[in-house]
Amino acid sequence: MRKVLAVLLFGLTSLFGCYSDFDCSMGERCVKKSFQSNGVCMEEVDEFGMKQYELPDPDSIGPNMDMDGQCSFDMDCPIGFRCDNKYKVCIKR
């Protein structure tokens, strides 16, 4: 199975923002724009859209120094997902 690579925007949690995965609920990741310290909590799913429950990543603390992100175009994402240009992550349609 391919590594977990897609996230799904999660309702109200995304309104409050986050600074690391530790600010998000279980099964969510703090997704930040490039070179930003804060972001939004998004549900983590696999390429089939099944929710994943990973532990918070200690490397999520601090700014996102990944300039490329997860995707640049919709075709970089699995079928049923689109590339969010703001956060450079695959979002379930």
Buried (B, 14 or more C-beta within 10 A) or exposed (E): EEEBBBBBBBEEBBEEEBBBBEBBEEBBBBBBBEEEEBBBBBBBBBBEBEEBEEEBEEEBBEBBEEEEBBBEEBEBBBEEBBBBEEBBBBBBE
